[in-house]
Amino acid sequence: FNLTSLTPATFILAGIPGMEKLHIWISIPFCSMYLAALLGNGVVLFIIRTERSLHQPKYLFLSMLAIADLMLSTTTVPKMLALFWFSAGEISFGACLTQMFFLHFSFSAESVILLAMAFDRFVAICYPLRYTAVLTQSVVVKTGLVALLRSFCIIFPCIFLLKRLPFCRHNVIPHTYCEHMGIARLACADISVNILYGLAVPFAAIVVDVALIAVSYVLILLALFRLPARTARHKAFNTCGSHVCVILLFYIPAFFTVLTHRFGRDIPHHVHILLANLYVLFPPLLNPIVYGVRTQQIKEKVVKVFICPK
């Protein structure tokens, strides 16, 4: 009897265990945040696309970030809302793997984009005269391709690691969306390879990104403290402020979610699920707000296009 043929036709997403009666109320802020994220990132993309003066590396990287944010939230939230509103928790095995892939793929791609944005700030502040020579349009395009390729190479093996597993237990996933370890735990086989790969490889890649971002900002700070004029130093700090806020909004919830999931055994399961949901909603919601408020050029273009079109 071939156990590897035991692949379920469908999985059942259970939502937030223990809070089923509150699903409809929880869906209201989640839906509001998702719609605001769609609007905010859509406006950022529209402004950068239509204003030729914003066709610079800094804003092209920002448009990549907006696309990754839209992918991160759209991969999970519509199915989550269907579950909350219509109890439509059933999802096919293939669709579950697809959702899992694009969830982790967009997270990995966003990490690479944040690293590229840190490098952009490093060159702009430490080597301003060489900025246009270093960060050409070709380099920006290649950076986007690297983000796609690295994310694909890291996440694609997870599909095969899951497809090789036999599933002979229940098919209920106690979550609002499909993620790698949530699917693997339903298998009736040894999942040590999934645990090792799922924790070591993506985590190592993200840690490398964080380390390189930290190095970039150490060098930036050293360069800033050497600036003689206070106004120049203040202006340089402002150019980095938005990016630092976005980095914190992205990595802190992600690391907190991972650490509480791995080590917070005393934390109720529904708290884990709520944190995981906020992790796919908060960065897409807040990133365009941060850049819209703190970046003068984007603020001016939004006013010009939407408020004073004449």
C-alpha positions as CSV (number, residue, x, y, z in Angstrom):
1,F,0.0,0.0,0.0
2,N,1.6,3.2,-1.2
3,L,1.2,5.8,1.7
4,T,2.4,8.7,-0.6
5,S,-0.9,8.4,-2.5
6,L,-2.8,9.6,0.5
7,T,-3.2,13.2,-0.6
8,P,-6.4,14.9,0.6
9,A,-8.7,16.4,-2.0
10,T,-9.4,19.4,0.3
11,F,-8.4,21.0,3.6
12,I,-10.7,22.8,6.0
13,L,-9.6,26.1,7.3
14,A,-11.0,26.4,10.9
15,G,-10.5,30.1,11.3
16,I,-9.5,31.3,14.8
17,P,-10.1,28.3,17.2
18,G,-12.2,29.2,20.2
19,M,-13.4,32.5,18.7
20,E,-15.8,31.2,16.0
21,K,-18.7,33.2,17.4
22,L,-16.7,36.4,17.0
23,H,-15.6,35.7,13.4
24,I,-18.1,38.2,12.0
25,W,-17.0,41.0,14.4
26,I,-13.3,40.2,13.8
27,S,-13.9,40.5,10.0
28,I,-15.0,44.1,10.3
29,P,-11.5,45.6,11.3
30,F,-9.7,43.0,9.1
31,C,-11.8,44.0,6.0
32,S,-11.3,47.7,6.8
33,M,-7.6,47.3,7.1
34,Y,-7.4,45.3,3.9
35,L,-9.4,47.8,1.9
36,A,-7.3,50.6,3.3
37,A,-4.1,48.7,2.3
38,L,-5.5,48.2,-1.2
39,L,-6.3,51.9,-1.5
40,G,-3.0,53.1,0.0
41,N,-0.7,50.9,-2.0
42,G,-2.8,51.5,-5.2
43,V,-2.4,55.3,-4.7
44,V,1.4,54.9,-4.2
45,L,1.7,52.8,-7.4
46,F,-0.5,55.2,-9.4
47,I,1.4,58.3,-8.3
48,I,4.8,56.7,-9.0
49,R,3.6,55.4,-12.4
50,T,2.1,58.7,-13.6
51,E,4.7,61.2,-12.2
52,R,7.9,61.0,-14.3
53,S,9.8,63.0,-11.6
54,L,9.3,60.0,-9.3
55,H,11.0,57.5,-11.7
56,Q,14.0,57.3,-9.5
57,P,15.5,54.2,-7.8
58,K,14.1,55.2,-4.3
59,Y,10.6,55.4,-5.6
60,L,10.9,52.4,-8.0
61,F,11.9,50.3,-5.0
62,L,8.9,51.7,-3.1
63,S,6.6,50.6,-5.9
64,M,8.1,47.1,-5.7
65,L,7.4,47.2,-1.9
66,A,3.8,48.2,-2.6
67,I,3.4,45.3,-5.1
68,A,4.8,42.8,-2.5
69,D,2.5,44.2,0.2
70,L,-0.5,43.8,-2.1
71,M,0.5,40.2,-2.9
72,L,1.1,39.4,0.8
73,S,-2.4,40.6,1.9
74,T,-4.4,39.5,-1.2
75,T,-3.0,36.0,-0.9
76,T,-4.6,35.5,2.5
77,V,-7.3,38.1,3.3
78,P,-10.0,37.4,0.7
79,K,-10.1,33.7,1.7
80,M,-10.1,34.7,5.3
81,L,-13.0,37.0,4.9
82,A,-14.9,34.3,3.0
83,L,-14.3,32.0,5.9
84,F,-15.5,34.6,8.4
85,W,-18.6,35.7,6.4
86,F,-19.8,32.5,4.7
87,S,-18.0,29.7,6.6
88,A,-16.3,28.9,3.3
89,G,-13.3,27.2,4.9
90,E,-12.9,24.5,2.3
91,I,-9.8,24.8,0.1
92,S,-8.4,22.3,-2.3
93,F,-5.0,20.8,-1.7
94,G,-3.6,22.6,-4.8
95,A,-5.1,25.9,-3.8
96,C,-3.7,25.5,-0.3
97,L,-0.2,24.9,-1.6
98,T,-0.5,27.9,-4.0
99,Q,-1.6,30.1,-1.1
100,M,1.3,28.9,1.0
101,F,3.8,29.5,-1.8
102,F,2.7,33.1,-2.5
103,L,2.4,33.9,1.2
104,H,6.0,32.9,1.9
105,F,7.2,34.1,-1.5
106,S,5.9,37.7,-1.0
107,F,7.4,37.9,2.5
108,S,10.9,36.8,1.2
109,A,10.7,39.2,-1.7
110,E,9.7,42.1,0.6
111,S,12.8,41.4,2.7
112,V,15.0,41.6,-0.3
113,I,13.3,44.9,-1.4
114,L,13.9,46.4,2.0
115,L,17.6,45.4,1.8
116,A,17.7,47.1,-1.6
117,M,16.1,50.2,-0.2
118,A,18.7,50.3,2.6
119,F,21.5,50.1,0.0
120,D,19.8,52.9,-1.9
121,R,20.0,55.1,1.2
122,F,23.6,54.1,1.9
123,V,24.7,55.2,-1.6
124,A,22.6,58.4,-1.5
125,I,24.2,59.5,1.8
126,C,27.7,58.0,1.7
127,Y,28.4,58.4,-2.0
128,P,26.0,61.1,-3.3
129,L,28.1,62.1,-6.3
130,R,28.1,58.5,-7.5
131,Y,24.4,57.8,-6.9
132,T,23.2,58.0,-10.5
133,A,26.2,56.0,-11.7
134,V,25.7,53.2,-9.2
135,L,21.9,52.9,-9.1
136,T,21.0,52.9,-12.7
137,Q,17.6,51.7,-14.0
138,S,19.3,48.5,-15.1
139,V,20.5,47.9,-11.5
140,V,17.0,48.5,-10.2
141,V,15.5,46.0,-12.7
142,K,18.1,43.4,-11.8
143,T,17.4,43.9,-8.1
144,G,13.7,43.2,-8.7
145,L,14.7,40.0,-10.6
146,V,17.0,38.9,-7.8
147,A,14.1,39.4,-5.3
148,L,11.9,37.2,-7.4
149,L,14.5,34.5,-8.1
150,R,15.8,34.2,-4.6
151,S,12.3,34.0,-3.1
152,F,11.3,31.4,-5.7
153,C,14.4,29.2,-5.0
154,I,13.8,29.4,-1.3
155,I,10.1,28.7,-1.2
156,F,9.5,26.4,-4.2
157,P,11.1,23.3,-2.5
158,C,8.5,23.6,0.3
159,I,5.8,22.5,-2.3
160,F,7.7,19.2,-2.9
161,L,8.4,18.7,0.8
162,L,4.6,18.8,1.4
163,K,3.6,16.8,-1.7
164,R,5.8,13.9,-0.6
165,L,3.9,13.6,2.7
166,P,1.0,11.2,3.3
167,F,-2.1,12.7,4.9
168,C,-4.1,10.0,6.6
169,R,-5.4,12.0,9.6
170,H,-8.0,14.8,9.8
171,N,-7.8,17.6,7.2
172,V,-8.7,20.5,9.4
173,I,-6.1,23.3,9.6
174,P,-6.6,25.4,12.8
175,H,-5.8,28.7,11.0
176,T,-7.3,31.3,8.7
177,Y,-4.8,30.5,5.8
178,C,-2.4,27.8,4.7
179,E,1.2,28.0,5.7
180,H,4.0,25.5,5.5
181,M,4.2,24.1,9.0
182,G,0.4,24.2,9.4
183,I,0.0,21.8,6.5
184,A,2.9,19.6,7.5
185,R,1.6,19.0,11.0
186,L,-1.4,17.2,9.5
187,A,0.8,14.5,7.9
188,C,1.0,11.0,9.4
189,A,4.8,10.8,8.8
190,D,8.1,12.2,10.0
191,I,8.2,15.9,9.2
192,S,11.6,16.6,10.6
193,V,12.9,17.6,7.2
194,N,10.0,20.1,6.8
195,I,10.8,21.6,10.3
196,L,14.5,21.9,9.5
197,Y,14.0,23.4,6.1
198,G,11.1,25.6,7.1
199,L,13.0,27.1,10.0
200,A,16.6,27.1,8.8
201,V,16.6,28.1,5.2
202,P,14.1,31.0,5.1
203,F,15.1,32.2,8.6
204,A,18.7,32.2,7.6
205,A,17.9,34.2,4.4
206,I,15.9,36.8,6.4
207,V,18.7,37.0,9.1
208,V,21.2,37.7,6.4
209,D,19.0,40.5,5.0
210,V,18.6,42.0,8.5
211,A,22.3,41.8,9.1
212,L,23.1,43.6,5.8
213,I,20.5,46.3,6.5
214,A,22.1,46.8,10.0
215,V,25.5,47.1,8.4
216,S,24.2,49.7,5.9
217,Y,22.7,51.8,8.7
218,V,25.8,51.6,10.8
219,L,27.8,53.0,7.9
220,I,25.1,55.6,7.2
221,L,25.2,56.8,10.9
222,L,29.0,57.0,10.8
223,A,28.7,59.2,7.6
224,L,26.0,61.3,9.2
225,F,28.0,62.1,12.3
226,R,30.8,63.3,10.0
227,L,28.6,65.9,8.3
228,P,29.6,69.4,9.6
229,A,26.2,71.1,9.1
230,R,23.3,70.3,11.4
231,T,20.7,71.0,8.6
232,A,22.4,68.6,6.3
233,R,22.5,66.0,9.0
234,H,18.8,66.5,9.8
235,K,17.8,66.3,6.1
236,A,19.8,63.0,5.8
237,F,18.1,61.6,8.9
238,N,14.7,62.5,7.4
239,T,15.5,60.6,4.2
240,C,16.2,57.4,6.2
241,G,13.3,57.9,8.7
242,S,10.6,56.4,6.5
243,H,12.6,53.4,5.6
244,V,13.5,52.7,9.2
245,C,9.8,52.8,10.2
246,V,8.9,50.4,7.4
247,I,11.7,48.0,8.4
248,L,10.4,48.0,12.0
249,L,6.8,47.5,10.9
250,F,7.9,44.5,8.7
251,Y,10.4,42.6,10.8
252,I,9.2,43.1,14.4
253,P,5.7,41.5,13.9
254,A,7.3,38.8,11.7
255,F,10.0,37.8,14.2
256,F,7.5,38.2,17.1
257,T,5.1,35.8,15.4
258,V,7.8,33.3,14.6
259,L,9.3,33.3,18.1
260,T,5.9,33.1,19.9
261,H,4.9,30.3,17.5
262,R,8.0,28.3,18.2
263,F,8.6,29.0,21.9
264,G,5.4,30.6,23.3
265,R,3.8,27.3,24.3
266,D,1.9,28.9,27.1
267,I,0.3,31.5,24.8
268,P,-3.3,30.6,23.8
269,H,-3.6,29.3,20.2
270,H,-6.1,31.9,19.2
271,V,-3.5,34.6,20.1
272,H,-1.0,33.0,17.8
273,I,-3.6,33.1,14.9
274,L,-4.5,36.7,15.6
275,L,-0.9,37.7,15.5
276,A,-0.3,35.8,12.3
277,N,-3.3,37.6,10.8
278,L,-2.0,41.0,11.8
279,Y,1.4,40.2,10.3
280,V,-0.2,40.0,6.9
281,L,-2.3,43.1,7.4
282,F,-0.2,45.7,9.3
283,P,2.8,46.2,6.9
284,P,0.6,46.6,3.8
285,L,-1.7,49.0,5.7
286,L,0.9,51.1,7.3
287,N,3.7,51.2,4.7
288,P,1.9,53.6,2.3
289,I,0.8,55.8,5.2
290,V,4.4,56.1,6.5
291,Y,5.8,57.0,3.1
292,G,2.8,59.2,2.3
293,V,3.2,61.2,5.5
294,R,7.0,61.4,5.7
295,T,8.0,61.7,2.0
296,Q,7.4,65.3,0.9
297,Q,7.5,64.4,-2.9
298,I,4.8,61.8,-2.6
299,K,2.7,64.0,-0.4
300,E,2.9,66.9,-2.9
301,K,2.0,64.6,-5.8
302,V,-1.0,63.1,-4.0
303,V,-2.3,66.7,-3.3
304,K,-1.7,67.7,-6.9
305,V,-3.4,64.6,-8.4
306,F,-6.4,64.0,-6.0
307,I,-7.0,67.2,-4.1
308,C,-6.0,70.0,-6.5
309,P,-6.0,68.4,-10.0
310,K,-6.0,71.8,-11.7
